[in-house]
Structures are given as C-alpha cells and as structure tokens.
Amino acid sequence: MQRKNVLAYGYVGIALVVFLFPIFWVMFTSIKTPVQAFQIPPVWIFKPTLENYAIVFSRQPFVYYFFNSFIVTALSTALSIVSGTLAGYSLARFRIKGQKWVTFTVFFTKMFPPIVLVVPFFIMFRQVGGTDNLWTLTLAYTSFNLPFVIWLMWGFLKELPESLEEAASIDGTSRFGAMWRIMLPLAKPGVAVAAIFCCMNSWNEFLFALNLTGTHAKTLPVMAANFVTQEAILWGPVTAAGTMLMIPMFIFTLLIQKHLVQGLTMGAVK
C-alpha cells in the first residue's frame, strides 16, 4: 500500500473517530447504571442494562410522541419536497419579471434564526386557535424547510439541459409530463438530499415544538427534555431517549442513500 493511501485512510479514521465518538458515548451511557455513568475515569467494560429504556417507556408515552414526530416529519417533508420542487423548476425554466428579487427573497428567509420566528408564529397560531396540534408544527416546519428545498432543486434543475424537455414535447409530452418523467429522475440526487435534510430538520427540531405544543402534539425531542429536571439531569434516560431518536433517521438514511448513487448514474444523456 502506497504511503499516500495510508495517510488517506489515517485521515479518514481520525475523522470517523471525532464524529462518531459522541454518538457511541451517548449509546454507551444509555446502557449504564447511574453510578457507572458518573464514574471517573469512565467505565468501558461493564454489564449492559436496559433500565434507562424502561424508565423512558414507563414515565412517558413514548409511542404516542413517536407517532406525533413521525406524522409531522412525514407531512412537512412531503409538502416541502412537492412545493419546493415545483418552485425550483419554475425559477429554473421560466423567466418572470423581478425573478432575481424573488430568488433573493426566498434565500434571504433562510438567514433568519429560528428563535426570531418563534414568537410571531406563536401569536399567529394562537389567534386562529391553532396551537398544540400537529398541523401547527407541520406548517411551521414546512416554512423553514421550503427555502432550502427551493434553492437546492433550482440548482439541480437549472443544470439539466432544456433540450431533453424539447425532445419530449416533440413526442407530444406536456411540460408537466416532461418534468415528471424526465427532469425529476435526473434530479433524484437533489430530491434525496432535500428529503434527508427536511426529515432530519423536522425530526430533531426542539424550539418550535416546545413553544407551539402543549400535551397533545408534543414530539420526541420535547419528551426527552422532560428528563432534565430542576434537581438533576437524568443522564441515563436522556441518553436512552436520544439513542431511540437517532435510530429512525439512521434507518431512513440507509434506505435512501442508494437513490443518491443511483441518481448520479441516471443523468447520462443517451
């Protein structure tokens, strides 16, 4: 093995350790007893226990909050992908008056930090009686996922040649049909990246879920925060809830990663 290959594997190994160590630390802490979790130096060899997971399920309606998170994440992701793809296609293919300002405004909204938007969202939804329900979170998550999806799909679709759509129109395909059957398969990497971003952003979101929900629409991140009490932080249940929070997104990423690679190979023009 050449020296540069050894250095490359070494750099990759160091990067993996740096990025994966916090995840493994959370997982290891979730199967430790409270004494082992606070022991210094850390205990690396111990008998695993599921006591912390039992505490999570016994003290909180985990399944109910899981379905809340799943429904909100699925709906907000679907709305963001559909609306963002159509908007990105429109910006990439149509020439409208003031298009630069429209594009700049869409991108500029992404620059606002979420903490600035919490109070206006709360006031608006409270006036229409929309607090503490899943549709409130769905609309809120869609609002700050949409600019990223528009920007990403606009970039992907803009690079695709218009000659493909022109060839499809000669064969009698409508513009929407050409976009659905030709453009979207070629832009599949962008759709996959946007879906992963929207899912992770909605699944892990805490600030809006904390302020816009009460008891009925509470999500998993808010549920995990309940183990941070005034007396102490229950690190065992917190890490157990965090581990269960990571599993769905890990599975989703594994399932969708093939579309990232497949989409890159489907872009060849025959």
ABEGO torsion letter per residue (X at the ends): XBAAAAAAAAAAAAAAAAAAAAAAAAAAAAABBAAAAABOBBBABBBBBAAAAAAAAAABBAAAAAAAAAAAAAAAAAAAAAAAAAAAAAAAABBBBGAAAAAAAAAAAAABBAAAAAAAAAAAAAAAGABGBAAAAAAAAAAAAAAAAAAAAAAAAAABBAAAAAAAAAAGBBAAAAAAAAAAAAAAAAAAAAAAAAAAAAAABAAAAAAABBAAABBAAAAAAAABBAABBBAAAAAAAAAAAAAAAAAAAAAAAAAAAAAAAAABBX
